[in-house]
Amino acid sequence: MRTPLDLKRGLPPTSNQEINPDHYPFWLRQTLDKIHDQVRQNLQDSALRMKRHYDLHATVAPFQVGQLVWFYNRKRIKGKSPKLNSPWEGPYKIVKILNDCVAAIQFCHNSELTRIVHMDKLASYTLPLDSVQAAWLISHRGN
């Protein structure tokens, strides 16, 4: 009985068809080289596919020099529960954009300290609502 695997790889050796021990190392090396080449090609194809998918969804950070931002800092404070602390610090001001991924930021209240951070840890700063704006939003929530 023949299976699709037999058609693809050939018939397995039978008892009357012996493998020559002198040729086995050459056959093994040739088979391993074929497998290695196939794996290498599959990895290259996979890397290209992942790069295309990444490039399709990648965006440039929309920050400019001088813009106020929040900084995401997961630093734990000893003795305080991280569950209750906000990880966002700010406002920081963007001093310099070093490349597409990295920026230099400066804390607005302390202009001496400059930090180099990744853009993924930044978010646009919005001013907190004062009591008049908050009351107006609450009163017009249903409209």
C-alpha positions in Angstrom: 0.0 0.0 0.0 1.4 3.4 -1.0 0.7 6.6 0.9 1.1 10.3 -0.1 4.3 10.3 2.0 5.7 7.4 -0.1 5.0 9.4 -3.3 6.8 12.5 -1.9 9.8 10.8 -0.3 10.0 7.5 -2.1 9.5 4.0 -0.9 11.1 3.0 2.4 13.8 0.4 2.2 12.6 -3.1 2.5 14.3 -6.1 4.0 15.6 -7.3 0.7 17.0 -3.8 -0.1 20.0 -3.3 2.2 21.7 0.0 2.8 25.3 -0.1 2.0 27.3 0.9 5.2 30.0 2.4 3.0 27.6 4.9 1.4 25.6 5.7 4.5 27.8 8.6 5.7 27.6 10.3 2.2 23.8 9.7 2.1 23.4 11.1 5.6 25.5 14.2 4.8 23.5 14.8 1.6 20.2 14.5 3.4 21.2 16.8 6.3 22.5 19.4 3.8 19.1 19.3 2.0 17.2 19.7 5.3 19.5 22.5 6.4 19.0 24.4 3.1 15.2 24.0 3.4 15.2 25.2 7.0 17.3 28.2 6.1 15.0 29.1 3.2 11.9 28.8 5.5 13.5 31.1 8.1 14.3 33.7 5.5 10.8 33.6 4.2 9.4 33.8 7.7 11.6 36.8 8.5 10.5 38.7 5.3 6.9 38.0 6.1 7.3 39.3 9.7 9.1 42.4 8.5 6.4 43.2 6.0 3.7 42.8 8.7 5.7 45.0 11.1 6.4 47.7 8.5 2.7 47.7 7.6 1.6 48.6 11.1 4.6 50.7 12.3 4.0 54.4 12.8 6.3 57.3 13.6 5.8 58.8 17.1 3.9 62.1 16.7 6.0 64.1 19.1 7.8 67.4 18.4 10.5 69.3 20.3 9.0 71.4 23.1 5.8 69.3 23.4 4.7 68.3 26.9 4.4 64.6 27.5 3.7 62.0 30.2 6.5 59.5 31.0 5.7 55.9 31.8 7.9 54.8 34.7 7.3 51.4 36.4 9.8 52.1 39.2 8.6 50.5 42.4 8.7 52.6 45.6 9.6 50.6 48.7 6.8 50.4 51.2 4.1 51.4 48.7 1.8 49.2 46.7 2.5 49.6 43.0 -1.2 48.8 42.4 -2.1 52.2 43.9 0.6 54.3 42.3 0.2 55.8 38.9 3.1 54.8 36.6 2.8 58.0 34.6 5.0 60.9 35.6 5.0 64.4 34.3 4.7 66.8 32.7 8.0 66.4 30.9 9.1 68.5 27.9 10.8 67.0 24.9 14.2 68.7 24.6 15.6 66.8 21.6 14.5 63.9 19.3 17.5 61.8 18.8 16.0 59.4 16.3 12.7 57.8 15.4 12.6 55.8 18.7 14.5 57.8 21.3 14.0 61.3 22.7 15.6 63.4 25.4 13.1 64.7 27.9 13.4 67.2 30.8 11.1 67.4 33.9 9.3 70.8 33.7 9.8 71.5 37.4 13.6 70.6 37.4 15.3 71.8 34.3 18.7 70.2 35.2 17.7 66.6 34.9 17.5 65.3 31.3 16.6 61.7 30.6 17.0 59.7 27.4 13.8 57.5 26.9 12.1 55.4 24.3 9.1 57.0 22.5 6.9 54.0 23.5 7.1 55.2 27.1 5.7 58.7 26.2 2.1 59.9 25.9 0.8 63.4 25.0 0.2 65.5 28.1 -3.3 66.8 28.7 -4.0 69.4 31.3 -6.2 68.2 34.2 -9.7 69.5 34.2 -10.6 72.3 36.6 -13.8 72.2 38.7 -15.8 74.3 36.2 -14.9 72.1 33.2 -15.6 68.9 35.2 -19.0 70.2 36.3 -19.9 71.2 32.7 -19.0 67.7 31.5 -21.0 66.0 34.2 -24.1 68.2 33.5 -23.9 67.6 29.7 -23.1 63.9 29.9 -26.5 62.7 28.7 -26.7 65.1 25.7 
